[in-house]
Every structure is written in C-alpha cells, then in structure tokens.
Amino acid sequence: MALSLACCWPSFLAGDPIVGKYSSTLRFVSPSNLRMVRVVTSAASSKPATTGKREPRGITKPRPVSPAMQEFLGVSEIPRTQALKQIWAYIKQHNLQASNLQYKLCLD
C-alpha cells in the first residue's frame, strides 16, 4: 500500500478551473489556504501473504560443489553464503591475509 500526501488549493479541490483564471499570474498562497489531501492506493494481490518460511532461493539455495571444495568444506552441497563464511573463517584462523594489505591473501 502506498501513501502520498499532497497540498492542494481550495479552488482545485472544489473543481474550479484554474488554467484560464490564473494562467499568466503568479500567486503566493498563504498556509491557511492550503489543504492536506491523503491518497491511499493498494495493489491487488492474487495470493495471500504467507507467514511461514519459504524455500531458499538464489545464493542461499544449497548447490553441489566440486570434489576439491567437498574435501575442504566437508559437505557435498552448501549455499554459497555459507561456503564463503567457512572459507573466510579458514583464512582468518590460519592468518593467510597479508598484514599490510588486507585484500591480498598469502596462499598455503
């Protein structure tokens, strides 16, 4: 649901034509002449919202890994996010980052 607030002139809200009346004149409107209008819109949904857990998708979905990664991680399928966490944990545990340049790795 979207909510928008708009300021409108009273003559516009009443349906009076503004174009012919004020086309060449610039009028300053005092705050007492303004009205706040609230417009609420909502998109119709064909499916009701579910509150349960949904099936993992994208990078959170477990995928098969190569034999070398299976040996390193100890599993045959793992989500990419979890694989990356385990790889970084190994790097930190074995102090494989260069001390002066953190983005460089010292491979073992």
Secondary structure as GFF3:
##gff-version 3
##sequence-region A 1 108
A	DSSP	beta_strand	2	8	.	.	.	ID=ss1
A	DSSP	alpha_helix	10	14	.	.	.	ID=ss2
A	DSSP	alpha_helix	19	22	.	.	.	ID=ss3
A	DSSP	three_ten_helix	31	33	.	.	.	ID=ss4
A	DSSP	beta_strand	35	41	.	.	.	ID=ss5
A	DSSP	three_ten_helix	58	60	.	.	.	ID=ss6
A	DSSP	beta_strand	63	64	.	.	.	ID=ss7
A	DSSP	alpha_helix	67	73	.	.	.	ID=ss8
A	DSSP	beta_strand	77	78	.	.	.	ID=ss9
A	DSSP	alpha_helix	80	93	.	.	.	ID=ss10
###
